[in-house]
Amino acid sequence: MSVLLHGILGYPDSREISNLELALLLVTLERVNDDQLSFEDGLSPEVPAETAISEAVSPDNPVWGLGTGIALWIVSILLILVTPVFFVLPYSVAMQIDSANLNDFLHRDKTALLLQIVAIVPAHVVTLLLAWRIVTKGRRLPFFNSLGWDLGTFRIWHGILIIVGFFALVAVIGTYFPDQETPFEKILKSSREATLLLAIIATFSAPIVEEIVYRGVLYPAAAKSVGMVPAISLVTILFVAVHIPQYYNSVASLTLLLVLSLILTIVRASTGRLLPSVVLHFVFNGIQSVFLVLQPYFTQLQESPKDALGLFFGHSAQ
C-alpha cells in the first residue's frame, strides 16, 4: 500500500534535473521576485514562469514514472470494485438479504444492478482527481498541456477512416464468431434504466477516464521507460485484461477490444497527443450506445410498427 501511495502522490524520483523541473524552480523564484523571471541563459526577464513551464511541458516526457502509471491503473480498478459496496450494502441490509443469497441478489435485483452502475460515476471522479494530482504535481503544472489536449497533426479524415474501418471489422468479425450473451449484456437486459445509465456513462465518462489513465498517464510513462512498441503492448494488454470479466465468454468482443486499444494507443503514440484518442473513443462508444438505446425500438418496429411508436415515446400507441 505504501508503494501505491508513493506512486499516486508522485514523489520525486532520484534522477537528473529536467527542463521541466527547472521551470518549476523558476515558478518559485518568480513568486519570490515580484512574479518575474531572472535568467542568464537568454530568456528575457519579462517572460512569465508559466510560459516557461508550458514550453517545457511535453506529453511524451512525463514527470511521473512507470510505477506511478501502474499504481493509478490499479487504484482505478479498485475504485470500480469497491465503490459499489457503499451503494449496494445499505440497500441489501434494508432488504434483509443474507450472505447465502447475496451473490444472486447482486446479479438479479434490478435496483441493486442500478446502484452498481451509478457507483461508477464517483469512482470515475476520484480517478480523475488522482490523475490530476499526478499530472499537475499538485497544481504546479498545466493539466491539459501535460496530457496533449489538442489534435496536433490528427485530421478529421483520419478519424473518419479509422471509424469506418473499425466498424467494418466489427461487421466482419460478427459474421465469423457467433454472438454469445456476456455478463455485460445481462446487465443491459436487466432494465431499461440500466441500459440508459450505461449508455450515458459509456459515452461521456468512460472515454475521458480510460484515456487519461491508459494513454494519458500510463502510456507516456511506459514509452519513456521501455520504448514505444513495448508501451503500446503493455497498455493494450492491461486495457483488455480489465474488460475480461465483462466479456470473458465472447471471443468477438475481446478481439474488438484488443483492436480498439491498439488503434487508440497507436494514435496517441503517433500524434503525441491524447485528445485524438479521447475523441475516437467517444465516437466509438457513442455510436454503440445509440444502437443500444434504440435497439428495442428497432426490434419492435420489425414486429409491430404501432407498438414501436409507443415504445419510443414511453407509452402505448393508441
NORZI-V140458 format. One record per run of one state. SS is the DSSP state (alpha for helix, beta for strand, coil for the rest). FROM is the first residue (numbers start at 1). LEN is the number of residues. Records with the same first field share a line. If there is no record, write none. Layout:
BEGIN
SS->FROM-LEN / FROM-LEN
END
This chain:
BEGIN
coil->1-1 / 10-9 / 33-16 / 57-9 / 95-4 / 109-1 / 137-6 / 148-8 / 177-6 / 191-1 / 227-1 / 248-3 / 272-3 / 304-1 / 314-5
alpha->2-8 / 19-14 / 49-8 / 66-29 / 99-10 / 110-27 / 143-5 / 156-21 / 183-8 / 192-35 / 228-20 / 251-21 / 275-29 / 305-9
END
